[in-house]
Amino acid sequence: MLSERQKEIINASFELISEGGIQALTIKNLSKKIGISEPAIYRHYENKMQILCGILESFKIQTANLLGKILNNDDNGFVKIEELFTRLFQIFNENPSIVAVIFSEEIFMNEEILKNKVAGLMKENDNLLQKLIIQAQEVNIMRSDIPASHISTLLMGTVRLLVKRWQLSNYNFNIVEEGMNQLNSLKTILKV
């Protein structure tokens, strides 16, 4: 569980990344943003790497809570998938800076710790999404002639490309609306 100061550091990190990219995330900039000394930040995080790990962990907790609620409701698989993606697009819309971290491969490629965290997060999300797909396939509302793993890749790839387009356009279109349009097209292709 994060302390209040750690949450403040994470939130300020998101703001810095949103304003100036990952390069803007420095301990010096963080201390100015929050209004505390650099040593005060080091009492909560040893370095920038730990802060980035904290950002990823924060997103992991948020998505795990979301997925837990969705998995436990009584809706069918398609409705659960739609709810999941609607909520994810809303999270991205409310916090565009999270996109700069989660979808920035250049940050992770040379940092084994971050790369492993992102890979673990992707695997967990993929496993949970496949559970929802299998639920929909078992009640014959989603095509079962396509493996759940392929459908999961199709859905996650669509999200990733759409989010990247949104980011590169400087968040110039409604990600929630466009995301639902994309999901509706995929539902047309995937329903029985």
PAZAPA-4460 file (N, C-alpha, C; in steps of 0.05 Angstrom, whole numbers, plus 32768, in hexadecimal, padded with zeros to 4 digits):
% residues 192
    n_x    n_y    n_z   ca_x   ca_y   ca_z    c_x    c_y    c_z   seq   type   mol
   8011   7FE8   8000   8000   8000   8000   8012   8019   8000     1      M     A
   800B   802C   7FEF   801B   8044   7FED   8013   8058   8002     2      L     A
   8027   8066   800D   8022   807C   8020   8016   8093   8010     3      S     A
   800C   80A7   801F   8000   80BE   8012   8016   80CE   8002     4      E     A
   802E   80CF   800E   8044   80DD   8000   804C   80CE   7FE6     5      R     A
   804D   80B3   7FE8   8053   80A4   7FD0   803E   80A8   7FBA     6      Q     A
   8025   80A9   7FC2   8010   80AF   7FAE   8013   80CA   7FA2     7      K     A
   801B   80DE   7FB3   8020   80F9   7FA9   8037   80F9   7F95     8      E     A
   804C   80EA   7F9B   8063   80E8   7F89   805B   80DB   7F6E     9      I     A
   804B   80C6   7F70   8042   80B9   7F57   8031   80CC   7F47    10      I     A
   801E   80D9   7F53   800C   80EC   7F45   801C   8103   7F38    11      N     A
   8030   810E   7F47   8041   8123   7F3C   8051   8118   7F25    12      A     A
   805A   80FF   7F27   8069   80F3   7F11   8058   80F1   7EF8    13      S     A
   803F   80E9   7EFB   802D   80E8   7EE4   802A   8104   7ED7    14      F     A
   8027   8118   7EE8   8025   8133   7EDD   803E   813C   7ECE    15      E     A
   8055   8136   7ED9   806E   813E   7ECC   8071   812F   7EB1    16      L     A
   806B   8116   7EB1   806C   8107   7E98   8059   8111   7E83    17      I     A
   8041   8118   7E8D   802C   8123   7E7B   8035   813E   7E6F    18      S     A
   8042   814E   7E7F   804A   8169   7E76   8063   8168   7E65    19      E     A
   8076   8156   7E6B   8090   8158   7E5D   809C   813E   7E54    20      G     A
   808B   8128   7E54   8096   810E   7E4D   80A6   8102   7E63    21      G     A
   80AF   80EA   7E5E   80BE   80DB   7E73   80D7   80E9   7E7C    22      I     A
   80E3   80F9   7E6A   80FC   8108   7E70   80F7   811C   7E86    23      Q     A
   80DF   8126   7E89   80D9   813A   7E9D   80D7   812E   7EB9    24      A     A
   80D6   8113   7EBB   80D5   8106   7ED5   80F1   8104   7EE1    25      L     A
   80F7   8118   7EF1   8110   8117   7F00   810A   811C   7F1E    26      T     A
   811C   8114   7F2F   8117   8119   7F4C   8116   8137   7F51    27      I     A
   8127   8146   7F43   8127   8163   7F46   810C   816F   7F3E    28      K     A
   8102   8168   7F27   80E8   8172   7F1E   80D2   8169   7F31    29      N     A
   80D3   8150   7F3B   80BF   8147   7F4D   80BF   8157   7F67    30      L     A
   80D7   815D   7F72   80D8   816C   7F8B   80CC   8188   7F87    31      S     A
   80D1   8194   7F70   80C6   81AF   7F6A   80A8   81AD   7F68    32      K     A
   809E   8199   7F59   8082   8195   7F54   8072   8192   7F6E    33      K     A
   807D   8182   7F80   806F   817B   7F99   8075   8191   7FAF    34      I     A
   808C   819E   7FAC   8093   81B2   7FC0   80A1   81A6   7FD9    35      G     A
   80B0   8190   7FD4   80C0   8184   7FE9   80DC   8181   7FDF    36      I     A
   80EE   817B   7FF2   810A   8178   7FEA   810F   815E   7FDB    37      S     A
   8125   815D   7FCC   812C   8144   7FBF   8131   812D   7FD2    38      E     A
   813F   8132   7FE9   8143   811D   7FFC   8128   8112   8007    39      P     A
   8114   8123   8009   80FA   8119   8012   80EE   8105   7FFE    40      A     A
   80F3   8109   7FE5   80E9   80F6   7FD1   80F8   80DC   7FD4    41      I     A
   8113   80DE   7FD8   8123   80C6   7FDB   811C   80B5   7FF4    42      Y     A
   810E   80C1   8007   8104   80B2   801E   80EE   809F   8016    43      R     A
   80E1   80A5   8000   80CA   8094   7FF7   80D1   8083   7FDF    44      H     A
   80E3   808C   7FCE   80EC   807D   7FB7   810A   8081   7FB4    45      Y     A
   8118   806B   7FAF   8135   806D   7FAD   813E   807B   7F94    46      E     A
   812E   8079   7F7E   8137   8084   7F65   811F   8086   7F52    47      N     A
   8124   8090   7F3A   810F   8094   7F26   8104   8078   7F1E    48      K     A
   8115   8064   7F1D   810C   8049   7F16   80F6   803F   7F29    49      M     A
   80FA   8044   7F43   80E6   803C   7F56   80CC   804B   7F53    50      Q     A
   80CE   8064   7F4B   80B6   8074   7F46   80A7   8069   7F2E    51      I     A
   80B5   8062   7F19   80A8   8056   7F02   809B   803B   7F09    52      L     A
   80A9   802C   7F19   809D   8013   7F23   8084   8018   7F33    53      C     A
   8085   802E   7F43   806D   8036   7F52   8056   803E   7F40    54      G     A
   805C   804B   7F2B   8047   8053   7F17   803A   8039   7F0C    55      I     A
   804B   8027   7F03   8041   800D   7EF8   8031   7FFE   7F0D    56      L     A
   803A   7FFD   7F25   802C   7FEF   7F3B   8011   7FFC   7F40    57      E     A
   8010   8017   7F3F   7FF7   8025   7F43   7FE3   801E   7F2D    58      S     A
   7FEC   801D   7F14   7FDB   8015   7EFE   7FD2   7FF8   7F01    59      F     A
   7FE4   7FE7   7F0A   7FDE   7FCB   7F0D   7FC8   7FC7   7F22    60      K     A
   7FCA   7FD5   7F38   7FB6   7FD4   7F4D   7F9B   7FDE   7F43    61      I     A
   7F9C   7FF4   7F34   7F83   8000   7F29   7F75   7FED   7F16    62      Q     A
   7F85   7FE0   7F04   7F79   7FCE   7EF1   7F70   7FB4   7EFF    63      T     A
   7F7F   7FAB   7F13   7F77   7F92   7F21   7F5D   7F96   7F30    64      A     A
   7F59   7FAD   7F3C   7F40   7FB4   7F49   7F29   7FB4   7F35    65      N     A
   7F2E   7FC1   7F1F   7F1A   7FC3   7F0A   7F13   7FA7   7EFF    66      L     A
   7F27   7F97   7EF9   7F22   7F7C   7EEF   7F14   7F6B   7F03    67      L     A
   7F1B   7F6D   7F1C   7F0E   7F5D   7F31   7EF0   7F63   7F32    68      G     A
   7EE9   7F7C   7F31   7ECC   7F84   7F31   7EBE   7F78   7F19    69      K     A
   7ECB   7F7B   7F02   7EBE   7F72   7EE9   7EBB   7F54   7EE8    70      I     A
   7ED0   7F46   7EF1   7ECF   7F28   7EF0   7EB9   7F1D   7F02    71      L     A
   7EB3   7F2B   7F18   7EA0   7F21   7F2C   7E83   7F2A   7F27    72      N     A
   7E7E   7F3A   7F12   7E62   7F41   7F0D   7E55   7F2B   7EFC    73      N     A
   7E3B   7F2C   7EF9   7E2B   7F17   7EEC   7E27   7F1C   7ECE    74      D     A
   7E33   7F31   7EC3   7E2F   7F36   7EA7   7E3C   7F21   7E96    75      D     A
   7E34   7F20   7E7C   7E41   7F0D   7E6A   7E5C   7F17   7E62    76      N     A
   7E6C   7F06   7E55   7E88   7F0D   7E4E   7E8B   7F25   7E3D    77      G     A
   7E79   7F29   7E29   7E7B   7F41   7E18   7E77   7F5A   7E28    78      F     A
   7E63   7F5A   7E3A   7E5D   7F71   7E4A   7E75   7F77   7E5C    79      V     A
   7E81   7F63   7E68   7E98   7F66   7E79   7EAF   7F72   7E6A    80      K     A
   7EB4   7F68   7E52   7ECA   7F72   7E41   7EC5   7F90   7E3A    81      I     A
   7EAC   7F96   7E33   7EA5   7FB1   7E2C   7EA9   7FC4   7E45    82      E     A
   7EA1   7FBA   7E5C   7EA4   7FCA   7E74   7EC2   7FCE   7E7B    83      E     A
   7ED2   7FB9   7E77   7EEE   7FBB   7E7C   7EFB   7FD0   7E6A    84      L     A
   7EF6   7FCE   7E50   7F02   7FE1   7E3E   7EF7   7FFD   7E41    85      F     A
   7EDE   8000   7E47   7ED3   801B   7E4C   7EE1   8028   7E63    86      T     A
   7EE4   8019   7E78   7EF1   8023   7E91   7F0F   802A   7E8B    87      R     A
   7F1C   8018   7E7D   7F39   801E   7E76   7F3C   8037   7E66    88      L     A
   7F2A   803B   7E52   7F2C   8053   7E42   7F25   806B   7E53    89      F     A
   7F13   8069   7E66   7F0D   807F   7E78   7F25   8086   7E8A    90      Q     A
   7F33   8071   7E93   7F4B   8075   7EA4   7F60   8084   7E93    91      I     A
   7F64   807B   7E7A   7F78   8089   7E69   7F6F   80A6   7E64    92      F     A
   7F56   80AA   7E5F   7F4B   80C5   7E59   7F4F   80D7   7E71    93      N     A
   7F4B   80CD   7E89   7F4E   80DD   7EA1   7F6B   80E1   7EA9    94      E     A
   7F7D   80CF   7EA1   7F99   80D0   7EA8   7FAB   80CB   7E8F    95      N     A
   7FAB   80DD   7E7C   7FBB   80D8   7E64   7FD8   80D2   7E69    96      P     A
   7FE3   80DC   7E7F   7FFF   80D8   7E85   8005   80BA   7E8A    97      S     A
   7FF1   80AB   7E93   7FF5   808F   7E97   7FFC   8081   7E7D    98      I     A
   7FF1   808B   7E67   7FF7   8080   7E4D   8015   8083   7E46    99      V     A
   8020   809B   7E4E   803C   80A0   7E48   804E   808D   7E56   100      A     A
   8045   8081   7E6C   8056   806E   7E7B   8050   8052   7E72   101      V     A
   8037   804A   7E72   802F   802E   7E6D   8036   8026   7E50   102      I     A
   8034   8039   7E3D   8038   8032   7E21   8052   803E   7E16   103      F     A
   8066   8041   7E27   8080   804B   7E1E   8095   8036   7E20   104      S     A
   8098   8027   7E0B   80AB   8011   7E0A   80C8   801A   7E0E   105      E     A
   80CE   8033   7E04   80E9   803C   7E06   80F2   803F   7E23   106      E     A
   80E0   8043   7E36   80E7   8045   7E52   80F0   802A   7E5C   107      I     A
   80E3   8015   7E52   80E6   7FFA   7E5E   80FB   7FE9   7E51   108      F     A
   8102   7FEE   7E39   8114   7FDC   7E2A   812F   7FD8   7E37   109      M     A
   813A   7FEC   7E43   8154   7FEA   7E4F   8153   7FE7   7E6D   110      N     A
   813C   7FE5   7E78   8138   7FE2   7E95   812A   7FC8   7E9B   111      E     A
   8139   7FB4   7EA3   812E   7F99   7EA7   8117   7F99   7EBB   112      E     A
   811A   7FA8   7ED1   8106   7FA9   7EE5   80EB   7FB3   7EDA   113      I     A
   80EC   7FC9   7ECB   80D4   7FD4   7EBF   80C8   7FC2   7EAA   114      L     A
   80DA   7FB7   7E9A   80D1   7FA5   7E85   80C3   7F8D   7E90   115      K     A
   80CD   7F82   7EA6   80C0   7F6B   7EB3   80A5   7F73   7EBF   116      N     A
   80A4   7F8B   7ECB   808B   7F94   7ED7   8075   7F97   7EC1   117      K     A
   807D   7FA4   7EAB   806A   7FA8   7E95   8061   7F8C   7E89   118      V     A
   8075   7F7B   7E86   806E   7F60   7E7B   805B   7F51   7E8E   119      A     A
   8060   7F53   7EA8   804E   7F47   7EBB   8032   7F52   7EBB   120      G     A
   8031   7F6C   7EB9   8017   7F7A   7EB7   8008   7F71   7E9E   121      L     A
   8016   7F70   7E88   8009   7F68   7E6F   7FFF   7F4B   7E71   122      M     A
   800F   7F3A   7E7D   8007   7F1E   7E7F   7FEF   7F1B   7E91   123      K     A
   7FEF   7F29   7EA8   7FD7   7F27   7EBA   7FBE   7F31   7EAC   124      E     A
   7FC0   7F48   7E9E   7FA9   7F53   7E90   7FA0   7F40   7E7A   125      N     A
   7FB3   7F34   7E6C   7FAD   7F21   7E57   7F9E   7F09   7E62   126      D     A
   7FA8   7EFE   7E78   7F9B   7EE7   7E85   7F7E   7EED   7E8D   127      N     A
   7F7A   7F04   7E99   7F60   7F0C   7EA2   7F4D   7F11   7E8A   128      L     A
   7F57   7F1D   7E76   7F47   7F22   7E5E   7F3F   7F07   7E51   129      L     A
   7F52   7EF5   7E50   7F4C   7EDA   7E45   7F36   7ECC   7E55   130      Q     A
   7F35   7ED0   7E6F   7F20   7EC5   7E80   7F05   7ED0   7E77   131      K     A
   7F04   7EEA   7E72   7EEA   7EF6   7E69   7EE2   7EEC   7E4E   132      L     A
   7EF6   7EE8   7E3C   7EF0   7EDE   7E21   7EE6   7EC2   7E23   133      I     A
   7EF3   7EB1   7E33   7EEA   7E95   7E36   7ECE   7E94   7E42   134      I     A
   7EC7   7EA6   7E55   7EAC   7EA7   7E5F   7E98   7EAC   7E49   135      Q     A
   7E9F   7EBF   7E37   7E8D   7EC6   7E21   7E8B   7EAF   7E0D   136      A     A
   7EA1   7EA1   7E09   7EA1   7E8A   7DF6   7E91   7E73   7E02   137      Q     A
   7E93   7E6E   7E1C   7E85   7E58   7E28   7E67   7E5A   7E27   138      E     A
   7E5C   7E73   7E26   7E3F   7E77   7E24   7E37   7E7D   7E08   139      V     A
   7E4A   7E79   7DF5   7E44   7E7B   7DD9   7E3B   7E97   7DCF   140      N     A
   7E48   7EAC   7DDB   7E42   7EC7   7DD1   7E5A   7ED3   7DC3   141      I     A
   7E71   7EC4   7DC4   7E89   7ECD   7DB6   7E94   7EB5   7DA7   142      M     A
   7E9F   7EBA   7D90   7EAA   7EA4   7D7F   7EBD   7E93   7D8F   143      R     A
   7EBA   7E79   7D8D   7ECC   7E67   7D9B   7EDF   7E5A   7D87   144      S     A
   7EDC   7E60   7D6E   7EEF   7E55   7D5A   7F09   7E64   7D59   145      D     A
   7F0B   7E7A   7D69   7F24   7E89   7D6B   7F2D   7E86   7D88   146      I     A
   7F46   7E7E   7D8C   7F50   7E7B   7DA8   7F4E   7E95   7DB8   147      P     A
   7F48   7E92   7DD1   7F45   7EA9   7DE3   7F5F   7EBA   7DE3   148      A     A
   7F76   7EAD   7DE1   7F8F   7EBB   7DE1   7F91   7ECE   7DC9   149      S     A
   7F87   7EC5   7DB2   7F88   7ED5   7D9A   7F74   7EED   7D9C   150      H     A
   7F5D   7EE8   7DA7   7F4A   7EFE   7DAB   7F55   7F12   7DBE   151      I     A
   7F61   7F09   7DD3   7F6D   7F1B   7DE7   7F82   7F2D   7DDA   152      S     A
   7F93   7F21   7DC9   7FA8   7F30   7DBB   7F9B   7F44   7DA8   153      T     A
   7F86   7F3C   7D9B   7F77   7F4E   7D89   7F6C   7F66   7D98   154      L     A
   7F5F   7F61   7DAF   7F53   7F76   7DBF   7F69   7F88   7DCB   155      L     A
   7F7D   7F7C   7DD7   7F92   7F8C   7DE3   7FA2   7F9C   7DCE   156      M     A
   7FA7   7F90   7DB7   7FB5   7F9E   7DA2   7FA5   7FB6   7D98   157      G     A
   7F8B   7FB3   7D96   7F7A   7FC9   7D8D   7F7B   7FE0   7DA1   158      T     A
   7F7A   7FD9   7DBA   7F7C   7FED   7DCF   7F97   7FFC   7DCD   159      V     A
   7FAC   7FEC   7DCB   7FC7   7FF8   7DCB   7FCA   800B   7DB3   160      R     A
   7FC2   8003   7D9C   7FC5   8014   7D84   7FB4   802D   7D86   161      L     A
   7F9B   802A   7D90   7F8A   8041   7D93   7F95   8055   7DA8   162      L     A
   7F9F   804B   7DBE   7FAA   805C   7DD3   7FC3   806A   7DC8   163      V     A
   7FD4   805C   7DB9   7FEC   8068   7DAE   7FE4   807E   7D9A   164      K     A
   7FD0   8079   7D89   7FC6   808D   7D76   7FBD   80A6   7D85   165      R     A
   7FAE   80A1   7D9B   7FA3   80B7   7DAB   7FBA   80C7   7DB7   166      W     A
   7FCE   80B9   7DC1   7FE5   80C7   7DCD   7FF4   80D7   7DB8   167      Q     A
   7FF9   80CC   7DA1   8008   80DA   7D8C   7FF8   80F2   7D80   168      L     A
   7FDD   80F1   7D83   7FCD   8107   7D7A   7FCB   811D   7D8F   169      S     A
   7FDA   811B   7DA5   7FD8   812D   7DBB   7FBD   812C   7DC8   170      N     A
   7FB2   8114   7DCA   7F98   810F   7DD7   7F82   811F   7DCA   171      Y     A
   7F83   811F   7DB0   7F72   8130   7D9F   7F57   8125   7D99   172      N     A
   7F50   810D   7DA2   7F35   8102   7D9D   7F2B   80F5   7DB6   173      F     A
   7F12   80EF   7DB7   7F05   80E3   7DCF   7F0C   80C5   7DCF   174      N     A
   7F1F   80BD   7DE0   7F29   80A2   7DE2   7F12   808F   7DEB   175      I     A
   7F01   8097   7DFC   7EEB   8086   7E05   7ED8   807F   7DEE   176      V     A
   7ED0   8094   7DE0   7EBD   8091   7DCA   7ECA   8080   7DB3   177      E     A
   7EE2   8087   7DAC   7EEF   8078   7D96   7EF5   805B   7D9F   178      E     A
   7EFC   8058   7DB8   7F01   803D   7DC3   7EE8   802B   7DC1   179      G     A
   7ED1   8037   7DC7   7EB9   8027   7DC6   7EB1   8021   7DA9   180      M     A
   7EB7   8034   7D97   7EB2   802E   7D7B   7EC2   8016   7D72   181      N     A
   7EDC   8016   7D79   7EEE   8000   7D72   7EE4   7FE6   7D7E   182      Q     A
   7EDC   7FE7   7D98   7ED3   7FCF   7DA5   7EB9   7FC4   7D98   183      L     A
   7EA7   7FD6   7D90   7E8F   7FCD   7D83   7E94   7FBF   7D69   184      N     A
   7EA8   7FC9   7D5A   7EB0   7FBC   7D42   7EBB   7FA0   7D47   185      S     A
   7ECC   7F9E   7D5C   7ED6   7F84   7D63   7EC0   7F71   7D6C   186      L     A
   7EAD   7F7C   7D7B   7E97   7F6B   7D84   7E88   7F5F   7D6C   187      K     A
   7E84   7F6F   7D58   7E76   7F66   7D3F   7E85   7F4F   7D33   188      T     A
   7E9F   7F50   7D33   7EB0   7F3B   7D27   7EB0   7F22   7D39   189      I     A
   7EAF   7F26   7D53   7EB3   7F0F   7D66   7E9A   7F02   7D70   190      L     A
   7E83   7F0F   7D6D   7E6B   7F02   7D78   7E61   7EEB   7D66   191      K     A
   7E53   7ED9   7D73   7E49   7EC1   7D66   7E30   7EC9   7D56   192      V     A
***
